[in-house]
Amino acid sequence: MAIIVTGASGGFGNAAAAQLLDLLPANELIFTTRKPAGLAEFAARGASVRYADFDDTASLPAAFAGGTQMLLISTARVGSRVGQHANAIKAAVAAGVKHIVYTSILNADSPTNPAIVKLDHRATEQLIEESGAAYTFLRDSQYAEAIAAAVVPPALASGVLPDNAHDGPIAFVSRDDCIASAVGALTTPGHENKAYDITGPELLSFPKAIALAMAISGKHIDYRPVDDEAMFAYFDSLGVPRHASDDPTTAPIPWSSDDMVTFGQAIREGYFNVITDHVERLTGRKPRSLHSVMMQFKDTWPKG
Ligand SMILES: NC(=O)c1ccc[n+]([C@@H]2O[C@H](COP(=O)([O-])OP(=O)(O)OC[C@H]3O[C@@H](n4cnc5c(N)ncnc54)[C@H](OP(=O)(O)O)[C@@H]3O)[C@@H](O)[C@H]2O)c1
């Protein structure tokens, strides 16, 4: 028995790999990445660190050999990653993987959900369902860290936050809890062929999140509800690319505006109005609050 973690140099994969090393014998762990040199510490502890690039199918059989379970971390390019995931799933099943845990998004299977990010996730879920391996889908809410580290700092710096999610309810979830849930799904029994909605502990909204940031920072942010066109215009003004396939090298935010604007629309229309106890069921502990995540990041926020 061996667990593969893909993308083990990324934020999610690296932390999941570290937690698994603390729980299981190292010789039961296979960590794959495009940058194996950066994982020398895991290799020194006895884990098998291997090169894998989902765009390079020739790299995958050796990378996945011996694996029986896999944590498949969704890759970064929204709109152009289903082929990458398909290559990984096909190679994993050919190598003998019997259970795939996949990092998805809330309401991935809702046909009316307007968030374009759900298209890749649902297509990948379907590939896993059809692969012959058992599945566990971890349908994550929006990361609290995305709010604390990517939304609040520019809003504090400019004093203004245009937003198209309006009062849409959302239970922001810490990426730490998404990672721990993935580790729980891999290391405790009974999660095959299940989909979990991974949410934080309280239904909030963007205005409530900004009010919290104002209380913590002691500074005012002018929260401005805008429509989707105005939201696109705002991201255009920041130099954010419209599509993930555009050149990302000059982008100030690591996401495209069509992803973010349709994500905001989905929140506004109620597709993130989901709160569950699934983090606690998978990890044995309650999820972190947005307040706790903001307190972790507040020293990185703009001063003055
Ligand atoms: N719910 C939310 O609010 C939210 C927010 C942000 C992200 N996400 C999702 O969570 C995922 C993980 O987030 P993160 O913070 O860990 O992102 P990250 O640090 O940017 O990591 C990106 C991941 O994609 C992998 N990857 C990229 N291209 C690849 C390729 N050609 N072959 C194999 N792997 C490839 C990387 O693996 P290596 O570098 O190790 O090769 C890495 O694990 C994201 O990709 C995204 O789908 C969700």
The ligand as a Tripos MOL2 file, in Angstrom:
@<TRIPOS>MOLECULE
LIG
   48    52     1     0     0
SMALL
NO_CHARGES

@<TRIPOS>ATOM
      1 N1        -11.1280   26.8720   -3.1790 N.am      1 LIG1
      2 C1        -10.3570   27.9190   -3.3750 C.2       1 LIG1
      3 O1        -10.6480   29.0420   -2.9240 O.2       1 LIG1
      4 C2         -9.0600   27.7720   -4.1000 C.ar      1 LIG1
      5 C3         -8.1820   28.8730   -4.1690 C.ar      1 LIG1
      6 C4         -6.9760   28.6950   -4.8200 C.ar      1 LIG1
      7 C5         -6.6550   27.4690   -5.3850 C.ar      1 LIG1
      8 N2         -7.5240   26.4170   -5.3160 N.ar      1 LIG1
      9 C6         -7.1970   25.0870   -5.8930 C.3       1 LIG1
     10 O2         -6.2930   24.4140   -5.0690 O.3       1 LIG1
     11 C7         -5.1840   23.9190   -5.8520 C.3       1 LIG1
     12 C8         -3.9470   23.8760   -5.0200 C.3       1 LIG1
     13 O3         -3.7020   25.1590   -4.5600 O.3       1 LIG1
     14 P1         -2.2420   25.6110   -4.1350 P.3       1 LIG1
     15 O4         -2.4130   26.7920   -3.2600 O.co2     1 LIG1
     16 O5         -1.4660   24.4250   -3.6320 O.co2     1 LIG1
     17 O6         -1.6480   26.0560   -5.5420 O.3       1 LIG1
     18 P2         -0.1300   26.2380   -5.9640 P.3       1 LIG1
     19 O7          0.7570   26.3740   -4.7620 O.co2     1 LIG1
     20 O8         -0.0910   27.2990   -7.0210 O.co2     1 LIG1
     21 O9          0.1870   24.8520   -6.6260 O.3       1 LIG1
     22 C9         -0.1870   24.5420   -7.9420 C.3       1 LIG1
     23 C10        -0.1690   23.0430   -8.0330 C.3       1 LIG1
     24 O10        -0.3950   22.6140   -9.3780 O.3       1 LIG1
     25 C11         0.5780   21.6000   -9.6730 C.3       1 LIG1
     26 N3          0.8240   21.5990  -11.1180 N.ar      1 LIG1
     27 C12         0.8400   22.6730  -11.9480 C.ar      1 LIG1
     28 N4          1.1500   22.2710  -13.2070 N.ar      1 LIG1
     29 C13         1.3330   20.9230  -13.1570 C.ar      1 LIG1
     30 C14         1.6740   19.9380  -14.1190 C.ar      1 LIG1
     31 N5          1.9210   20.2600  -15.4040 N.pl3     1 LIG1
     32 N6          1.7780   18.6440  -13.7180 N.ar      1 LIG1
     33 C15         1.5470   18.2990  -12.4090 C.ar      1 LIG1
     34 N7          1.2190   19.1800  -11.4470 N.ar      1 LIG1
     35 C16         1.1150   20.4950  -11.8140 C.ar      1 LIG1
     36 C17         1.8030   22.0110   -8.9050 C.3       1 LIG1
     37 O11         2.6580   20.9020   -8.7420 O.3       1 LIG1
     38 P3          4.2960   20.9680   -8.6910 P.3       1 LIG1
     39 O12         4.6890   22.4270   -8.6890 O.co2     1 LIG1
     40 O13         4.6890   20.2710   -7.4180 O.co2     1 LIG1
     41 O14         4.7530   20.2190   -9.8880 O.co2     1 LIG1
     42 C18         1.1670   22.4820   -7.6000 C.3       1 LIG1
     43 O15         0.8440   21.4150   -6.7360 O.3       1 LIG1
     44 C19        -5.1190   24.9160   -7.0170 C.3       1 LIG1
     45 O16        -4.4410   24.3930   -8.1220 O.3       1 LIG1
     46 C20        -6.5980   25.1870   -7.2490 C.3       1 LIG1
     47 O17        -7.1690   24.1900   -8.0820 O.3       1 LIG1
     48 C21        -8.7050   26.5510   -4.6710 C.ar      1 LIG1
@<TRIPOS>BOND
     1     1     2 1
     2     2     3 2
     3     2     4 1
     4     4     5 ar
     5     4    48 ar
     6     5     6 ar
     7     6     7 ar
     8     7     8 ar
     9     8     9 1
    10     8    48 ar
    11     9    10 1
    12     9    46 1
    13    10    11 1
    14    11    12 1
    15    11    44 1
    16    12    13 1
    17    13    14 1
    18    14    15 2
    19    14    16 1
    20    14    17 1
    21    17    18 1
    22    18    19 2
    23    18    20 1
    24    18    21 1
    25    21    22 1
    26    22    23 1
    27    23    24 1
    28    23    42 1
    29    24    25 1
    30    25    26 1
    31    25    36 1
    32    26    27 ar
    33    26    35 ar
    34    27    28 ar
    35    28    29 ar
    36    29    30 ar
    37    29    35 ar
    38    30    31 1
    39    30    32 ar
    40    32    33 ar
    41    33    34 ar
    42    34    35 ar
    43    36    37 1
    44    36    42 1
    45    37    38 1
    46    38    39 2
    47    38    40 1
    48    38    41 1
    49    42    43 1
    50    44    45 1
    51    44    46 1
    52    46    47 1
@<TRIPOS>SUBSTRUCTURE
     1 LIG1         1 GROUP 0 **** ****
